[in-house]
Amino acid sequence: MSNEAEQMTKDKKQQTLVPKLRFPEFRDYQAWTVDRLGNLFIERQETGNEELPLLSLTDKEGLIPQKDSGRKDNSNVNKSKYLRVDVGDIAYNTMRMWEGRSALAKNEGLVSPAYTVCVPTDRVDSRFFSYYFKTGHLIREFRRYSQGLVKDTLSLKYEVFSRIHVFFPGLREQQKIADCLGSLDDLIAAEGRKLAALRDHKKGLMQQLFPREGETRPRLRFPEFQDTPDWNMIPLAELLVRDPEYGVNASAAPYSEDLPAYIRITDIDDDGRYLSEGRVSVDIEATEDEYLQEGDIVLARTGASVGKSYRYRSEDGLLVFAGFLIRVRPKPTKLDSRFLAAYFSTGRYWDWVRITSARSGQPGINGSEYASMPLPVPPDDDSKGEQSRIANCLSALDDLIAAQVEKLDALRTHKRGLMQQLFPAPEGHQ
């Protein structure tokens, strides 16, 4: 060991760490101790039985059977070099551990040789360390120790991983922390299932409330409209105040209250809502017409997000829309913008996007193509009665989805804050 490494070890051993938040029964315990990861985990190099399921490491669900991950099926590859993992092992992506790409194995299986498999000793609760490895301090340590094999790549092999020093409490305290965070994860998973169920319900409802391709009547109609005529197919342009318009062709600037707020494709989430957390500005003298108005809808016109939509709401604040978005403004007496926004989430619309956006290069839909899009609408009615009925129904469901998203975000934020309190970092490494 070099003199520098010896001094680093001595310095670490002289440090004492106590978390900011400690369970009552451990408050009088000694500070967390320090040791090398190589004394806490042993590398598993055993290859597995080919009959074992392949496992993939996912961002949201951790280490799960590959068949459930949505990734390419590798079940027919030669698995002679694949590594076996057992329940309680921690597997990490050797090339991406500096991003925190690790997970606790909850099932026995096989992982790619690109992973490193760590078997816990009897001094540690691997559930505790599966959370610990996700903290900012340790991720920075993993990056610091990672070594480049080729240009622009980093790798953390077990030989180097084993030399990293970590602070940790006794086994009982580890288990308590793991139980606490595990219970919170169970709650987050349950609320996530509720969100998925709401989204599935909305998707199924829209399939019933809008006519399917080749049909002129929806399969589910509110009682007061049961005897009204079939729906019509009308080019979108006939229901707009003016032709579709392109946004401002300018780069985003850091957010400033002295500049207009700017909405781009990347500022729209999968539910069609504005992501205000990372808001930016645009450094222009914006005209009144360059700001979105209540009821305006913007549509992505190019790239992987083509077809994505956002309906402006005044509570989102004044927004100027970017050039890769196209604005459509429905005629208030002919088209309920909430109805149109709902249609932009239907399978029928996305089928149209897929066909219309096909290009030799990247996909795209221009303003003229959006203008000519055939839109199924109920019979002409100045009150827009059936449109509004559908819009009200789906808007209520959207509000439930938004509330559930906020609930999930709050739980995840709570978990991040809790982990900062439960896992101490050496001074200067918070």
N, C-alpha and C positions, 0 to 999 in steps of 0.2 A: 504494500500500500504506500502511495506517495506521501510526503510530508504534508502536502496540502490536503489530501484526503483524510489523513490522520487528524489534522487540526479541525477539519469540518466535522468529523465524528465527535471529537471532544467538545466542540462548540455546541453541537446538537444535544449531547448528553447533559450539558450544563443548563440548557434551557428547561423550563418547566411550563407546562401549558394546562390551563383549566378552561373549559368552555364557559361562555357567557350565561348559558342556560343549563342548569344541571338538575336532575330529578332529586327531590328532597332526600331520599335515602342515601344519596351519594355525595351530598354537599360537604360532608366531613372527611371524605376519602382523600387520598393523596392525589397529586397532580397526575395527569396522563404520563405514561412512560414512553420511551422512544426505543425503536429497534429497526433493523433492516427488514424489508419485505421478504428477503430470502430466508429469514428466520421464522416468518409467519406463514409463508406459502411455499409449496413444493411444486415444481413444474411436472405436469403429467405429459409424458411423451408416448403413452400407450396408444397404439392404433386400435380402432374399434371393429366390432363385428359388423359386416356389411348389411346385416338385417336391421341394424339400429336406424332410426329415422335421422335424416339430415336436419340440422338446426341452422337457422340464420339469425344474425344479430340485427334487430330493428330498433329504430330510434324510440318508438313509442311503447312497444311491448316487450323489449328486451330479447332474450334468446328463446325463439319459438320454432316449432316445426316448419321447415322450409315450405311445405305445401300450403301453409297458412299465411305466408309472408308476402305473397303476390310477386315473388321474384322468379327468375328463370329456373325451370325445373332441372336440377342436376342429378336426379336420382339414378341416371344411367351411366354416370361417370365412374372411372376407376377410383374406388374408395380405399385402396390399400394404404395410402398415406394419410387418410383422414384421421383426426384425433378423437379419441373417446372422451366424452364429458359425463360426469355423474352428477346427481342432485347435490347441490351445495358447492360445486366448483364455480370458479369465476373464469370466464373466457373473455379475452380481449383481442381486438383486431391489432395485430402487431404493427401494421402500417398506419393505424389511425388512433392509437391510444392517446396521442397528444390532443385529440378532440374529445376524449372521455368515452371512447367507443368500447365499453365493457358491459358485461351483464352476468347476473347470477343464473346458473342453470337450475331450472325447476323440473326438468325431465332429463332422463338419460338419452344420449344420442351421439351424433358425429358432427364435428365441425371441420371446416377447411383447414389445410396445413398453414394457411395465412393467419390463423389464430394462435394465440398462446393460451394454454389451459393451466390454471393455478388451483392446486388442491390445498384447502386450509389445514393448518395444524390444529391441535387441540387447544391452542392459546387464543384462537380467534373465532368469532361468529362471522361467517362469510357474508351473511345478510348485511351486517354492519359495514363491512368493507365494500360491499357493492354500492352502498350509498356514499361512503367516504370517497371512493374513486371518482365520484361525479362532482366533488366540490372544486371550486375555482382554484384553491391553493394546490391541490394534488394534480389537477389537470396541467397547471403551469409547471409543476415539477416533472410530470411525464414529458411535456414538451422540451424542457431543458435537458433532460437525459436522452431524448430521442436522437438517433444518429441517422444522417443521410446516407442511404446506400447508393443512390444515383441522384442526379440533379433534381431538385424540387421534391424529393421524397424524404420522409422521416420514418424511422423504424425503432421500435422499443422491444428488443429481444429480452427473454427472461434473464439472461446473464447480466444485463444492465438494470432491468427492472428490479432485480433482487438486491441491488446495492442502494436503492432509494430508502431513506429513513422516514419513518412515519411515527407520529404520536398517537397513542391509543390507550383506552382505559381497560380495566379488568373485564373479564368475560361477562359477568352479570350486568355491568353497565352497558357493554356492547349490545347485549340481548335486549335490554330495556329500550335503548335508542332504536334498534332495528324493529322492535314490536311497535313502537310509536309511529315510525315512518311507514311501516308496513300497513298499519291500520289506516293511515292517511291515504296511502296508495289505493287501498281497497275502496275507500270512499270516492276517490277521484275516478277509479274505474267504473264504479256504479253510476256516478253522475255522467260519465262519458257514454255509458250504454243508454241512459235516458236521452241524451242528446242525439245519439244515432237513431233511436226509435222515433223521435220527433221528426228528424229529417226524412226517415223512411216513410213515415206517415204522410208528410207533405208531398213527397214524390209520388206516392200511390194516389193521393187525393187529386193531384194535378192531372194524372193520367185519366181520371174520371171526369174532371170538370172541364177539360178542353177536348174537342173532337180529335180522334186519332187520324193518322194519315189515311186519306181516302174516305173519311166519314164527315158528315155535315152536322151531326148532333152529338153533344157530349153524352157519355154513358150515365152520368149522374147530373141531374138537373134539379134545382130548387123547385119546390111544389108550385110556386106562383108562375113558373116559366115552362111548366110541363107541356102546355098546349100552344106555345108560341112557335113561329116558323123556324126552319132550319137556319143554321149559322151561314154567313157569307164569307167568301175569301176575297179580301180587298188588299191591294198593294199598300204597303205601309205609308208611302208618300202621300196618299190621298187622305190620310188621317193625321197628318202633321201640319203644324203652323207654317213651316218652311222646310226646304230641303235639308237633309243631314249636313252637319257642319263639322269641319276639322278643328282641332284645338290649337293652342299656341305652340309654335315651333321654337321652343327655348329650353335651355338646360335648367335643371333644378338647382336651387341655391339653399344654403343652410336656413333653417326657419328663422324668420324675424317678424316681429309684430309690425314693422315698418314696411313690409313687403306683402304682396298677396300670397295666400296659401295656395299650394299647387297640388292637384290630384293627378296621379299617373296610374298606369295599369297595376303596378306593384303596390299601390295604396288601396286596392280593393280586395277584400277577403273572399273566400269561397261562398259565403252567404250573401255576397253582393253589398257588403257594408264597408264604409270608409274606415281605414286603419289610421286613426288620428295620432297614435303613440309616436310614430316615426315621421310625423309630418314635416314637409319641406316648403320652401317658398319659391317664387320665380321673380327674378329681378327685371321687371318690366313695369311700365305705366299702363296698367290694365284698363281697358274700356269697360263700360257697364255691360256690354254684350258679351265680353269674354268671361264674365262670371256666370256660374250656373244659377238657374232659377228653380224654385219649387216645382217639382214634377218633371224636370229635365232628366233624361236618361242618357248616360254615355256608354259607348260600346267599344271594346278593344278591336282594333282593325288589323292587327298583324301579329305574327309570332305564335308561340305556344298558347298564349292566352286569348287568341282571337275568339270573339263571340262573348267574352265575359262582359257583364253589365253591372251598372250601379245607378240607382235612382236617387237623385239628389234630395236631401232633406235639409231644411233650414237650420236644424239643430247641429248640423255638422260645421256650421260657420261658412263664411264666404269662401268660395273655391273657384279658382281658374283651372280649366281642364287642359291637359297636355295634348300635343299633336298626334300621339299614337292612339288617341281616343276620338270617337265620332259622337256628336251630340244629336239626339232626336228630341223634338219638342211636340208632344201630342196636342191636337186641337181639343181644348177642354170640353167642347160640346159633343165631340165625336168619340173620344178615346180616353178612358181613365188610365192615367200613367201607371197606377198600381196594377191594373189589369195587364198592361203591356209588360211591366217588369216581371210579373208572374209568368207570362208566356215565355219570357227569355230564360226561364229555368226548366222548361218542358223538354222532354225527349224529342218531340217533333221539331222544336227550334234547333236543338243541337244536331239533329240529323241534317237539317238545312245548312247549318254552319259547316259541318264536315264536308258536304258536297260542294258548297259554294266557295269555300276557302281553299280548295285544292289548287295548288300552283306548282310550277316546276321548281321553284325555290321554296322559301318559307311560306306557310299558309297566310292568307290575307283576304279581307273583305273590304271593298271600298264603299264610299258614301252612296254611289249609284246602286250598288248591289243591295245595300241595306234598304234603300228607298223602294226597290222593286220587290222586296220580300213579301210573299203572300201571307197575310195575317188573318186567321180565323176569328171572326167577331160575331156576336149575337145580332139579330135583326136590328135595323136602324131604329134608334130610340133616343130622343133628345135627352132623356133623363139618365141614359146609360144604366138602366136598372139592373140588368143581368150582369153586366161588367162589374158594377159596383158591388153587387152581392157576392160575386166570386172574389173580388179584390178584398172585401171586408173579411171574408172567411180566411183567406190565405194570409192577410196582414195580421190577424189575430194569432195565427199559427207562427208567423215570423216573429212576433213579439215574444212568444213562449220560447222559441229557439234562441233569440237574442238573450233572454233572461238566463237560459241554461248555459249559454256560452260564457256570460259574465260570471255565473256561479262557478263554472269550471276554472276560469281564469283566476278568480279569487282564491280558490283552493290551491292552485298551482303556485300562485304568488306566496300564499301562506306557507307552503312547503319549502319554497326557496328561502324564505326568511327564517323558518324554523331550522333548516340545515345550517344556515350561517351562525345560528346561536348554539346549536348542538355540537358543531365541529369547529374547534378552535384552529387558528392558523398562527404560525410563528410571527412575531412582531415584524411588521413591514411586508407581510405576505397576505394580508386580508384581501 
